[in-house]
Amino acid sequence: MGNKEDFYSKSQLERNMLQKLIKFSIENKLTIGILTVALIIW
């Protein structure tokens, strides 16, 4: 029983980290895209 709860909390933690990583990478891509466009225009 305890193992199942540990596994659940661990999977929740990993999911949260994955969501943060995805959000971070999307924001980075946006930033890189904006910089690239700015360089092209400049």
N, C-alpha and C positions, 0 to 999 in steps of 0.2 A: 504494500500500500504506500509506504513511504517512498519507495523507489519511483512509483508512478507519479507521485506529486513532484518529486525532484526533477524527473524528466519533463513534466509539464512546465514547471517554472523555468527550466533551462531552455526549452523550446520557445517559451514566451520571450525570454531575454534575447535569444538569438534572433527572433523575428523582429524585435525592437531595434537591435543593432543593424539588421539587414535593411529595415526601413530607413534608419538614419543614414546608412551608407548610400542607399539609392537616392535619397533626397539630396545628400551632399554631392553625389556625382552629377545629378541633374542640375544643381545650382552651379557646379563647376563648368559643365558643358554650356550653360547659359552665359556665364561670365566669359568663357573662352570664345564663344560665338560673338558676343558683343564686342570683345577686344578685336577679333578678326575683322568684323564689319567696320569698326572704327579705323583700323589700320588701312583697310581697302579704301575707305572714303577719304582718309587723310592722305 
